Amino acid sequence: MSVSVRAQLLLFLLSLSSIVARSRFIEEDDGTDGLYSLLSMDQKRQSEDFIFRRPLRCLDMLATDGYFKFVASQPQLACAAFVIVEPDEVISLELYDVSIDCTAGDFIKIFDGWVLKGEKFPSRQDHPLPLHQRYTDYCSSEGAGATSRSSQNVAMVFFRIHSPDSGFTLAVKKLHNPFPCNIMSQSPEGSFTMVISHERRNCSFSIIYPVEIRLLELSLGQAKSNDISLQRKVWSDCSGSGDYVELLGGNGVDTSQMFPVADLCFSLSGLAQMKIGCDNSVVRLVSSGNYVNRVSFQYRLLEPHELPKSRENSLDNFCTVE
Ligand SMILES: *[C@@H]1O[C@H](CO)[C@@H](O)[C@H](O)[C@H]1NC(C)=O
């Protein structure tokens, strides 16, 4: 992730709540400030006839249900809307009132995941669908191309529109996901429990901030937690074991391109913690399908003084913080 893209993204994530709050004022225009308006907003959202609407920007971040209308004021050739919802939700996206000219090179494409600087989340290896099936192209399949449902809590829409006054409306709807697997965290602080139950798959929890990750509980079907000799394996290679947890660090969003910071292949309850001074920190659970595997962890943003001083890409452990 380039510094500018990431800076922009972080800015977006940080200002997410204020953007949402500000556009609520446009919608409600009642001039109420602070917590009260958030509460009343939620109450209104619960009543079925309230529909949240606001304009969509060429570069935008959406985190709420609603209708987002884009109208080009000039040719807009490289636009993207990033959508992120809670870890246990997936996203339904629907296009309405589309007026674009596909024959003139306009397009609207929905992607099941995020693409940042050419890297994809979830990675090709971890996503249930082949890459080409993760794109929904409005122009190549009108009708069918107007709706899409994500496999995880992030999705995005790319669009290019040449003529002024052309545009579309994007409807965002959150849906509950009882078995979240790949997740992008909305914030640099939090906790999560990832479970894979008798499934041969790998799940990643990605935090696009430098963080300290504290494992609270790890239970892998195969492991014998009372075997003292396993203690030595704590931060070494677990590739011989079919079920393990990897902590990864890197500066992009594709987990298959990231550096292993630590592997854990024994059960533990109690503290194991690691600082990862990279732009992206990931907890990845690798599961053979033979067991029920579970990992619980907490994370917090690293303070500026905790960050590594130099970031030499040539060093394998360049984002490990001592
Ligand atoms: C899960 O990850 C491991 C190690 O990266 C890999 O060997 C395995 O094939 C992956 N499993 C699936 C179902 O993709």
The ligand as an SDF file (V2000), in Angstrom:
LIG
                    3D

 14 14  0  0  0  0  0  0  0  0999 V2000
   -4.4760  -23.2650    3.8570 C   0  0  0  0  0  0  0  0  0  0  0  0
   -3.1580  -22.7350    3.9680 O   0  0  0  0  0  0  0  0  0  0  0  0
   -2.1220  -23.6980    3.9080 C   0  0  0  0  0  0  0  0  0  0  0  0
   -0.8210  -22.9850    4.1800 C   0  0  0  0  0  0  0  0  0  0  0  0
   -0.7780  -21.7100    3.6300 O   0  0  0  0  0  0  0  0  0  0  0  0
   -2.1800  -24.3900    2.5600 C   0  0  0  0  0  0  0  0  0  0  0  0
   -1.1700  -25.3880    2.4970 O   0  0  0  0  0  0  0  0  0  0  0  0
   -3.5580  -25.0180    2.3570 C   0  0  0  0  0  0  0  0  0  0  0  0
   -3.6500  -25.5950    1.0650 O   0  0  0  0  0  0  0  0  0  0  0  0
   -4.6400  -23.9830    2.5410 C   0  0  0  0  0  0  0  0  0  0  0  0
   -5.9420  -24.6250    2.4900 N   0  0  0  0  0  0  0  0  0  0  0  0
   -6.9060  -24.2420    1.6580 C   0  0  0  0  0  0  0  0  0  0  0  0
   -8.1800  -25.0070    1.7400 C   0  0  0  0  0  0  0  0  0  0  0  0
   -6.7590  -23.3310    0.8640 O   0  0  0  0  0  0  0  0  0  0  0  0
  1  2  1  0
  1 10  1  0
  2  3  1  0
  3  4  1  0
  3  6  1  0
  4  5  1  0
  6  7  1  0
  6  8  1  0
  8  9  1  0
  8 10  1  0
 10 11  1  0
 11 12  1  0
 12 13  1  0
 12 14  2  0
M  END
$$$$
